[in-house]
Amino acid sequence: MKKVFPAAITGLMMIWIVFAGCASVRVDRVETDKIIDLSGKWNDTDSRLVSEEMIKDVLNRPWHKKFVSKHSGNLPTVIVGTVRNRSHEHINVNTFVKDLERALINSGEVSFVADRIQREELREELKQQSTHSSEDTAKAPGEEIGADFMLKGEINTIRDKLEGEEVMFYQINLELIDIETHRMVWIGEKKIKKFIERDSFGI
């Protein structure tokens, strides 16, 4: 009896290995704007929709018309600063920042300047040009356009979980700040709530 039981377990394991080896993977290409929620966590759809909605809101607030009127029709120059992930899960904030930048630039309602890391690289290029480029083609330093406003923010979450059910709540806060006066000219907020049900084999 002692020999039969281990043999049975070994046989079952071999069957499982055979079936596992026969498993196939199917990949379907879908449109990048198609909404797909697998885990209920923050994803590319959340990033895109939140950025588009919040940028639309900020550009329709009084600060924009006041600035354009005060500066003879010139558009405000904006830069995106730090967006902090204060949630309990890993969120690629860089993709969200890029979504914000794209929505701002494509709106045509603001001028946009390079971020801090890009400016450092551009300044290094200016130094190289001053040494190695011809006088006719080298770009002069000190001609950068200073931003008028900086967009900053953070992502927070609240997680409520019981057995196979879970509620994920995201709150995204953004602030537009006048760089010269440090005055906040706009505060935006977007909330997302997801109800997730998992079967007994879910993780």
Number of C-alpha atoms within 10 A of each C-alpha: 5 6 7 9 10 11 11 11 11 12 12 12 12 12 12 12 11 11 10 10 9 9 7 6 5 4 5 4 5 9 6 9 10 9 12 12 14 8 11 15 16 18 17 19 15 16 19 18 12 20 24 18 14 19 19 14 14 20 16 11 12 11 16 18 15 11 15 15 12 10 11 8 11 13 18 18 16 25 22 22 15 14 19 16 17 13 16 11 11 10 17 13 16 12 14 19 20 15 19 21 23 16 18 23 14 9 14 10 16 18 17 22 18 16 14 12 8 11 13 12 10 13 14 12 13 18 15 12 17 16 10 10 13 10 11 6 9 16 15 12 11 8 7 11 11 12 18 18 24 18 23 18 19 16 19 16 18 12 13 10 12 7 9 13 12 16 16 17 17 20 15 21 18 20 19 23 19 17 16 9 9 11 11 15 15 18 16 15 13 14 13 13 14 15 12 16 15 12 9 8 6 7 7
